[in-house]
Amino acid sequence: MPNEHEIRELAYYLWISEGKPSGQSDRHWQIATKMAAEQKSGRTATKTSTDPSEVKGTTEPKQPDQT
């Protein structure tokens, strides 16, 4: 069972990713609860994040070879 902190964090990132809409907190909480439960049960192979700061790899587009 996911804890409240995990659910709250996921719900917050969902809210941010959708442009901070008002009146969607219950929906975000329900989605976050489901996501956290799936992560805890191991049904997701990797952490799904909506936080852009957690992106791995290059963030710059690959430049063509200029040689």
C-alpha positions in Angstrom: 0.0 0.0 0.0 1.5 3.4 -1.0 1.9 6.0 1.6 0.2 9.4 1.5 3.4 11.3 0.8 4.0 9.2 -2.4 0.4 9.7 -3.6 0.5 13.5 -2.8 3.8 13.8 -4.8 2.4 12.0 -7.8 -0.8 14.0 -7.7 1.2 17.2 -7.5 3.2 16.3 -10.6 0.0 15.3 -12.5 -1.5 18.6 -11.6 1.7 20.4 -12.9 1.8 18.4 -16.1 -1.8 19.3 -16.9 -1.2 23.0 -16.5 -2.4 23.4 -12.9 -6.1 23.1 -13.6 -8.5 23.9 -10.8 -11.2 21.5 -9.6 -9.2 18.3 -10.6 -7.7 17.4 -7.2 -9.9 14.3 -6.7 -9.2 13.0 -10.2 -5.4 13.6 -9.7 -5.5 11.9 -6.3 -7.3 8.8 -7.8 -4.8 8.5 -10.7 -1.9 9.0 -8.3 -3.2 6.3 -5.9 -3.5 3.8 -8.8 0.0 4.7 -10.1 1.6 4.4 -6.7 -0.1 1.0 -6.1 1.1 -0.3 -9.4 4.7 0.9 -8.7 4.6 -0.8 -5.2 3.3 -4.1 -6.7 6.1 -4.1 -9.3 3.7 -4.0 -12.2 5.8 -1.1 -13.7 9.3 -1.9 -14.7 10.6 1.6 -14.1 9.4 4.6 -12.3 7.0 6.7 -14.3 7.7 10.4 -13.7 6.0 13.5 -14.8 8.8 15.6 -13.3 11.0 17.1 -16.1 14.0 17.3 -13.7 14.1 13.5 -13.6 14.6 13.1 -17.3 17.7 11.0 -18.0 19.9 11.3 -21.1 20.6 14.2 -23.3 18.2 17.1 -23.5 19.8 18.7 -26.5 18.8 17.5 -30.0 21.5 15.6 -31.8 23.4 17.8 -34.2 24.4 16.6 -37.7 28.0 15.7 -38.2 29.7 18.8 -39.7 32.9 17.1 -40.9 
